[in-house]
């Protein structure tokens, strides 16, 4: 028996040790998991910051280019004298040469603000010029003759913006997606025109967003606050509303636009991390805000984890074996002491349980479970003992019987549960008012009996009268809403 208990205790200790090692391994594993995830977030942040700076520099470069065109002497003079054919030809040639340097330029139109009204031929087409007409354009020349005032990127310049970045949109004239940079053309602080550069969005996205990859699943995307995807490695996603693609893409788009910079989402069954950043456009100079985001599959991020787990388990097994041997040696050395302590503890527990059980049995035998007063038989025994002790001295013992008036009506009208509540209230009143010289018992049903000893008859009468008065003035709630009194 002793050997068996020793083995059980030893096994218990080893089980606890195993549990501790498993918990520690889990915490180490979880910490490594979170560190890898945090590292991926930090890497994503670097990629996003670099991408955002690249996009901003690209846009700033073409704002500078638009201002260079606007400050060209021939361009300014043409805006002042739009009917001068020689100036129109010079500017057209200048714009065509500029377009050759920048292949991503779809159009470089110039909107002219002149009150002159005239007609002129352009590529076998008669142009009717008036205030706000596109006077010249680069090689493709699709915008010449168009009313520049209808373009959303011209009116902000008229309102005073020093530059404006349009939303990405589909150009019907050029049949491709573009975004536009526009700047004012001044002559002695007078606005005489608008220099416009329309950039090929697909080419821009390919050169600055889509050519970036990290490992197998890491890539950048670009969208705006209209929840339109501007650049994505999946061509079928580009220039579409996120919610029109799928609910998953819609939720991701909402998180980016709401300002969340780091989050994880499930996309097409793969859990992925996302790091997002606003390009910080001043909406006075831009119709939409752009957001660049980086995403990578968590499965790829966690590729080192299986190897890490193998190493962790190997180390844990070695540690477990060493601890097993140490504990086994210690346990063998102190086996007798452990057994003695265990036996002593068991004995104490048994003694306490026996004592508690004995007390409970005695209490169940002597005390009425409902009222916590003595049972009738117990009360009679106590009375007999008190009579013997008092040597049948009539003056030293007083007995009183209490019977609740109309108690049967309470049971019949409100039920036995509420009747029991009344009996508990009455018994509590008896316990609190009989004093140290009295004991009370439940004689049966609604009948109670009280014994006073070592007090006179008059004192006993006084106590009984007090109890009767207290009961009479005690309100008892029946069904939590009806108050009754007992007499």
Residue, then its C-alpha position, 0 to 999 in steps of 0.5 A: x500500500x505504501x509503495x503504491x501511494x509513493x508511485x501515485x505521488x511520484x506520477x502526480x509530480x511528473x504529471x504536474x512537471x509535464x504540464x508545466x513544461x507544456x505550458x512553458x513551451x506553449x508560451x515560448x511558441x506563442x511568443x515566437x509566433x507573435x514576434x514573427x507576426x510583429x516582424x512581418x508587420x514592421x517589414x510591411x510598415x517599411x514597405x508601405x512607407x517606401x511605397x507611399x514615399x515613392x508614390x508621393x515623389x512620383x506625383x510631386x515630380x509631375x506637379x513640378x513638370x506641370x509647373x515647368x510647362x506653366x512657366x514656359x514663356x511660349x505657353x504663357x504668351x499663347x494663353x495671352x494671345x490664343x489666336x496667334x497660330x505661330x505660338x500655338x504651333x510652338x507650344x504644341x511642338x513643346x508638348x509633343x517633345x515633352x510627351x516623348x520624354x515621359x511615355x506615361x503622359x497620355x495627354x498634356x492639354x492646356x486650358x486657356x482663359x481668354x475672352x477672345x472668341x474665334x475659330x481655327x483648324x486643328x487636324x482637319x477639324x474646325x475648333x470653336x474657341x471661347x473662354x475655358x477651351x482646351x487650346x492645344x494638346x500633346x501628340x494624341x490631341x484628343x482634348x483640343x476643342x473640349x470645354x475645360x470648365x467641365x473637368x473636375x480638375x480645372x475648377x479647383x485651380x480657378x478657385x485658387x488651388x496651386x495644384x490639384x490631383x484628380x481621382x483615378x477615372x476612366x477617360x472616354x477620350x483616351x479609353x484608359x484609366x488616368x489620373x490628372x495633375x493640374x496647375x495654374x498658368x499666371x501672367x502677372x498674377x492673373x490666371x490665364x490658363x491651366x497646365x494639365x498632365x494626364x498620366x497612364x494609371x496602369x503604367x504608373x501602377x505597374x512601375x511603382x506598385x505592382x512590381x513589388x513582391x516580398x517572398x511569395x505572398x507579400x505585395x502592395x495595393x493601392x486604393x482610394x477613399x471611394x473604396x476603389x482599388x487602383x492597383x492590385x496584382x489581380x488585374x480583375x480587381x483593378x478599378x473596381x469597388x471593393x464591395x463589388x468584388x466580394x464581402x471579404x475585399x469590402x471589409x478589408x477596404x473599409x478597415x483601410x479607409x477607417x484608419x486601421x494601420x495594422x490588422x488581419x483578415x481572411x481572404x479567399x480562405x487564407x489568413x493575411x496581415x495588412x499594413x495600411x497608410x494614407x498618402x496624406x493628400x490635402x483634400x483641398x488639392x485632391x478630390x480623393x485620399x489614396x491609401x497604400x497597403x501591404x499584405x502577406x499570408x500568415x502561413x508564409x510568415x510562420x514558415x520558420x515555426x515547424x523547425x522552431x517547434x522541433x527544436x523546442x520539443x527536443x530541448x523540452x524532452x532533454x530537460x524533462x528527462x534530467x528533471x525526471x532523474x533528479x526528482x526520482x532520486x530526491x523522491x526515493x531519498x525522502x519517500x518515508x517522510x513524504x509518506x508520513x506527512x501524507x498519512x498524517x494529513x489523511x488522518x487529520x482529514x478523516x478526523x475532521x470529516x468524522x467530527x463534522x459528520x457527527x455534528x451534522x447528524x446530531x443537529x439533524x436529530x435534535x433541530x427542526x430543519x424548517x425552523x432551526x428550533x429544537x424538535x419535540x422529543x429533544x425539547x422534552x429531554x431537555x425539559x426532563x434534564x432541567x427538572x432533575x437539575x432544578x430538583x422539581x422547583x416549580x418556581x424555577x421553570x416556566x413553560x409556554x405554548x404558542x399556537x398561531x391563530x388561523x394558520x391553516x387559512x394561510x396555508x390554504x390561501x397562499x400555499x405551504x411555501x408561504x406558510x413555511x415562510x411564516x413559520x421561519x419568521x416566527x421561529x426567528x422571532x422566538x430565538x431573538x427574544x427568549x434570551x439566555x434563560x430560555x429555549x424554544x422548540x417546535x411542538x408540531x405544525x404551527x405550535x411552539x413551546x418555550x421553557x424558561x429556567x432560573x427566572x420567576x413566573x412574572x418575568x416569564x410572563x413578561x417575556x412571553x408578552x414581549x414575544x407576542x407583541x413583537x409577533x403581532x407587529x411583525x409584517x410578513x411578505x406573502x408572495x412578495x407583495x402582500x403583508x400579513x401579521x400573525x397572532 
